[in-house]
Amino acid sequence: MAVLYPADRGSWWAPSSASCFYCGQEVEGIAVLWVGSGEDLVLHPQCAEDLAVDLIGDAREAQLASGAHPWPTRAAPALRESLLASEGIDA
Protein backbone atom coordinates (compact mmCIF):
# COMPACT_ATOMS: atom_id res chain seq x y z
CA MET A 1 0.00 0.00 0.00
CA ALA A 2 1.30 3.44 -0.83
CA VAL A 3 0.30 7.05 -1.02
CA LEU A 4 0.07 8.18 -4.61
CA TYR A 5 1.01 11.84 -5.04
CA PRO A 6 0.08 13.92 -8.11
CA ALA A 7 3.76 14.09 -9.09
CA ASP A 8 3.83 10.26 -9.21
CA ARG A 9 1.14 10.06 -11.90
CA GLY A 10 3.70 10.10 -14.71
CA SER A 11 5.76 7.26 -13.22
CA TRP A 12 5.79 3.92 -14.97
CA TRP A 13 4.27 2.17 -11.96
CA ALA A 14 1.46 4.64 -11.25
CA PRO A 15 -1.91 4.70 -12.95
CA SER A 16 -2.32 7.91 -14.96
CA SER A 17 -6.02 8.03 -14.16
CA ALA A 18 -8.30 5.78 -12.19
CA SER A 19 -11.68 5.43 -10.61
CA CYS A 20 -11.92 4.90 -6.87
CA PHE A 21 -12.46 1.24 -6.02
CA TYR A 22 -14.84 2.20 -3.19
CA CYS A 23 -17.01 5.04 -4.52
CA GLY A 24 -16.41 4.82 -8.27
CA GLN A 25 -15.59 8.51 -8.69
CA GLU A 26 -12.50 9.69 -10.54
CA VAL A 27 -9.46 10.00 -8.26
CA GLU A 28 -7.48 13.21 -8.64
CA GLY A 29 -4.82 14.56 -6.34
CA ILE A 30 -3.49 12.44 -3.50
CA ALA A 31 -4.72 8.84 -3.48
CA VAL A 32 -4.10 5.53 -1.78
CA LEU A 33 -2.71 2.82 -4.05
CA TRP A 34 -3.03 -0.83 -3.07
CA VAL A 35 -1.02 -3.22 -5.21
CA GLY A 36 -2.18 -6.79 -4.80
CA SER A 37 -1.93 -10.05 -6.65
CA GLY A 38 -4.52 -8.94 -9.17
CA GLU A 39 -5.85 -5.53 -10.10
CA ASP A 40 -4.34 -2.48 -8.38
CA LEU A 41 -6.82 -0.57 -6.22
CA VAL A 42 -6.87 3.22 -6.19
CA LEU A 43 -8.90 5.00 -3.51
CA HIS A 44 -9.56 8.49 -2.22
CA PRO A 45 -7.96 8.83 1.23
CA GLN A 46 -11.37 8.97 2.96
CA CYS A 47 -12.64 6.01 0.94
CA ALA A 48 -9.56 4.01 1.99
CA GLU A 49 -10.37 4.78 5.62
CA ASP A 50 -14.05 3.88 5.18
CA LEU A 51 -13.15 0.62 3.43
CA ALA A 52 -10.68 -0.30 6.17
CA VAL A 53 -13.32 0.23 8.87
CA ASP A 54 -15.82 -1.87 6.90
CA LEU A 55 -13.25 -4.65 6.42
CA ILE A 56 -12.41 -4.71 10.12
CA GLY A 57 -16.11 -4.95 10.97
CA ASP A 58 -16.65 -7.76 8.46
CA ALA A 59 -13.60 -9.62 9.76
CA ARG A 60 -14.89 -9.35 13.33
CA GLU A 61 -18.32 -10.60 12.25
CA ALA A 62 -16.73 -13.55 10.43
CA GLN A 63 -14.66 -14.40 13.50
CA LEU A 64 -17.75 -14.29 15.71
CA ALA A 65 -19.71 -16.43 13.25
CA SER A 66 -16.95 -19.03 13.17
CA GLY A 67 -17.37 -19.67 16.90
CA ALA A 68 -13.60 -19.81 17.33
CA HIS A 69 -12.32 -19.16 20.84
CA PRO A 70 -12.26 -16.56 22.49
CA TRP A 71 -15.03 -14.75 20.61
CA PRO A 72 -18.07 -16.59 22.01
CA THR A 73 -16.97 -16.00 25.60
CA ARG A 74 -16.21 -12.34 24.92
CA ALA A 75 -19.31 -11.60 22.85
CA ALA A 76 -21.85 -12.81 25.42
CA PRO A 77 -20.79 -10.41 28.22
CA ALA A 78 -20.55 -7.51 25.76
CA LEU A 79 -24.08 -8.22 24.52
CA ARG A 80 -25.37 -8.51 28.09
CA GLU A 81 -23.89 -5.14 29.07
CA SER A 82 -25.28 -3.49 25.95
CA LEU A 83 -28.77 -4.86 26.56
CA LEU A 84 -28.73 -3.83 30.23
CA ALA A 85 -27.55 -0.34 29.33
CA SER A 86 -30.23 0.06 26.67
CA GLU A 87 -32.89 -0.91 29.24
CA GLY A 88 -31.40 1.46 31.83
CA ILE A 89 -30.61 -1.40 34.25
CA ASP A 90 -27.52 -1.15 36.46
CA ALA A 91 -25.59 -4.41 36.49
BATI-887208 format. One record per residue (C-alpha): x, y, z; residue in one letter. Coordinates in steps of 0.05 Angstrom, whole numbers, padded with zeros to 5 digits, always signed. Layout:
<pts>
XYZa ...
</pts>
This chain:
<pts>
+00000+00000+00000m +00026+00069-00017a +00006+00141-00020v +00001+00164-00092l +00020+00237-00101y +00002+00278-00162p +00075+00282-00182a +00077+00205-00184d +00023+00201-00238r +00074+00202-00294g +00115+00145-00264s +00116+00078-00299w +00085+00043-00239w +00029+00093-00225a -00038+00094-00259p -00046+00158-00299s -00120+00161-00283s -00166+00116-00244a -00234+00109-00212s -00238+00098-00137c -00249+00025-00120f -00297+00044-00064y -00340+00101-00090c -00328+00096-00165g -00312+00170-00174q -00250+00194-00211e -00189+00200-00165v -00150+00264-00173e -00096+00291-00127g -00070+00249-00070i -00094+00177-00070a -00082+00111-00036v -00054+00056-00081l -00061-00017-00061w -00020-00064-00104v -00044-00136-00096g -00039-00201-00133s -00090-00179-00183g -00117-00111-00202e -00087-00050-00168d -00136-00011-00124l -00137+00064-00124v -00178+00100-00070l -00191+00170-00044h -00159+00177+00025p -00227+00179+00059q -00253+00120+00019c -00191+00080+00040a -00207+00096+00112e -00281+00078+00104d -00263+00012+00069l -00214-00006+00123a -00266+00005+00177v -00316-00037+00138d -00265-00093+00128l -00248-00094+00202i -00322-00099+00219g -00333-00155+00169d -00272-00192+00195a -00298-00187+00267r -00366-00212+00245e -00335-00271+00209a -00293-00288+00270q -00355-00286+00314l -00394-00329+00265a -00339-00381+00263s -00347-00393+00338g -00272-00396+00347a -00246-00383+00417h -00245-00331+00450p -00301-00295+00412w -00361-00332+00440p -00339-00320+00512t -00324-00247+00498r -00386-00232+00457a -00437-00256+00508a -00416-00208+00564p -00411-00150+00515a -00482-00164+00490l -00507-00170+00562r -00478-00103+00581e -00506-00070+00519s -00575-00097+00531l -00575-00077+00605l -00551-00007+00587a -00605+00001+00533s -00658-00018+00585e -00628+00029+00637g -00612-00028+00685i -00550-00023+00729d -00512-00088+00730a 
</pts>
